[in-house]
Each structure stands twice: as C-alpha cells, then as structure tokens.
Amino acid sequence: MLTEKQITSIEQQFLIELLYNDKVRHRFSGIVSPECFFVGVYGDILKTMQDLIGKGEDINPFSLSKGKDEISAHVMELVEAGDSVVEYETHYLAYQIWQCYNQRRMVALADEVKLRLKTEPPAAVMAWSAEQTSSIVNPLDVVDNVDEDIKQASEAAMSDQNRVTPTGLECFDAEMGGLDKGAMTLLAAHPAAGKTALALNISWRVATKHGKVLFFSAEEAKAPLWWRIFSMQTGIPITAFRKGLSDSQRQEFSEKKGSFNSRPLKIIDSISGLDDIRAKATAEHAQEEIKLLVIDSASMIDALRGESEVEKANRIGWQTTRLAKELDIPVLLLAHVNNEGIKSKAGGLTNVYGGQGLVKPAQVVLELRQNKEDVGKGVIVDAHIAKNRYGETGKRLQFDFIGELMRFMPK
C-alpha cells in the first residue's frame, strides 16, 4: 500500500490537473468523489469545484475561493505546486486514488467485521459484509479508460499530424519546434523591448505559410500595427508611415500593397475583455481554423471590479490556457516584466507581470532582452528560454532587430 506521503502527492497532482483542465475535470466527475481523498481538504476543494460547476461558474483558483475562505489558501498552494500533467496520466492518478480509497474501506470493513462477530451470528455478519463489499468499486475497472487514452496518445504520436505551428524564425523552430497547439506561450519583456514587433514578425510568417492568424491588440490601434508590417515587408522605414510617405515611397508601396490583402492575418483592436476575445476567437475558428492567436498584452486587459493585479494575472493565465485547449490552437500571450527581469526563485519564475499567474499555465516562457551591441542600424535581441515543459531552460536565442524596419532576423 502507498505511504501517506505518496497518497498526498498523488491527490495533489490530480487536483492540479483538474484545476488546469476543464475537459479532464468533466471526464472524472463521475469517477473520483470528494470522500475518496485521504487529505480531507482536497476532498473539500473537489466538492467546491463540483458545486461551482452545478452553478455554471468558471473554475479557477479565485472562483473557488469565493465564499470558501477556509480553502482558498489550500487552492493557491495547489496552483503553486507544479505544472499540469499529460491528460492520460491523470487516469493513473484517478486509479491510484480509487485504489487507496478502496483499500482503506476494506481495512475499515475488516475491523468492523471483527467487532460484529463478537456480538452477532457469523451468517448475519457475512451477509452484511457481502452487501458492503458489493458497493466497493474495483479500481481495475478504471484501467480500460487508461488503456484507451494511451492508445489514442500513441496513435497521435505515430501519425503525421503536426502538434506545433512553426514560427518561421529558424533558430526558434530549430530549438522549440514551433508553438504548441492547445497551449499558451508567454512572451515577456520590458516596455519597448520589441515583444510586439517580434509577435508581428511571427504572425506574418505564420499567416504567410500556414493560415489564419488573429492578433488581439489591447495596446495599439490597428493602423500603427499594420504600418509596422508594411515597413517590415517593403523596407520602407516605419517613421515614413508615421510622418507621411514621400512620392517615391508612395509609388513603391502602391506597387506592393496588393500582396497584403491575400494574407489571412486579422488584427482586432476593439476588445472589451477576455470574454470578448474568447467569443470572437471561437466565432472566427468556426469559420476557418485559426493557426495562431496573439494577445497583446496581459497588463492592458481590463481588470474586474475589485480585482488585484495578481488576481487579474491568474485569471488571464487560466483563461487563455483554457481557450488554447478548447480550440486546440497555439496562443501567444505578451506581458511586461519589471526592471529585474525574470529570475528563478524557490523553483518558480518571478518578476513577470502579476507574478506566477501567467507563468504557471504557460507551456513556454520567453524573455526578450535588448543587447547593446550594434548590428548596422539595429541591435541584437536575446530571447531567453525561462520555462520549457518539453526541454531545457536557460538557453538563449539571438536575433538581429532592425528597429526602423521592424524586422527580426535570426542570427
């Protein structure tokens, strides 16, 4: 039988997965119930989740804590405890929870049988024991679901289906493969460090080679963002679009502007909040599959009434990750960092806008830092891999950034 420490760890990982993943939570709602948990407060958290589902509320650490102050601290501890696990592994966690629960029930039943045999006829005790045993689910019954999920995961791994969207930036794609579908990638940097320019470079390349891209901008209006793309593609300096094109530049742009109409890149600058982004993305995806969704940026999305910066960051992190999973698309979320940049502390990443709220759900975290070294009319920009669920962290990707043309060129 598993030790108390092992059982606690299994239950903790199981709850973390339920907090991260709507699909998993609904699949397991009929398998693991609150009374199955060895740790009482974990059962309370699951019960609160089920109560909220019944009321039709979104599930995240902050909706869980509403009216449940006694468990809010435990919920946040779970959120901080670790990353989400692969979905089919959750079946094993559920199986182990059931197995430990049923073992505890069998031990308790055996103790009760011994007590009853002292005062009751053996036949009556055995009949009672058989009735009690029939209500205990065989944990092996869960294995069929496990095997089926492993089969599906294996088939997906062996198929030709690509689970990443290449960015078109060679050094990033060589290291990371691309942006993962069904996951959120966090791109963090100081203001004016180039994160919007890099996101536009990636968006244009994806739209050119792979298909539809939605770019939600809570910071800039559509026209200046398109000017950046025009500059990037035509070689006309961005300042010319801001101040007014010369006759020769106007002629050059007139000859090239037709190529922009054929690219499936849509910039949306009218955003009322995350619910609006979710509704528009879902509608667009129903019309044509989205290959990449970009949100610029987390700090500019409106906060709910009474919501702190940390609470807002947690809500944005959970909901953007949920959107990526529901539509099975890559989401690139932009965010600010403070003057110290991203650092490792107690096993986590700090100094990103809102703290851990954006970092925890992210599949990959990249931090941009401008290098002082000149490259002609530009600078070198380092992209540090601060978090990577599928590989090493701490690696540095380098780009030449030509600011006047808004171009990122891999070194």
PyMOL commands that set and color helices and strands:
alter all, ss='L'
color gray80, all
select helices_A, chain A and resi 4-20+22-28+34-36+40-54+61-65+69-81+87-117+122-134+139-158+170-176+195-209+222-234+238-243+247-256+258-261+274-287+298-300+309-327+356-359+403-405
alter helices_A, ss='H'
color red, helices_A
select strands_A, chain A and resi 164-165+179-180+184-189+212-217+265-268+290-296+331-336+343-345+348-350+364-375+378-388+396-402+407-410
alter strands_A, ss='S'
color yellow, strands_A
deselect
rebuild
show_as cartoon
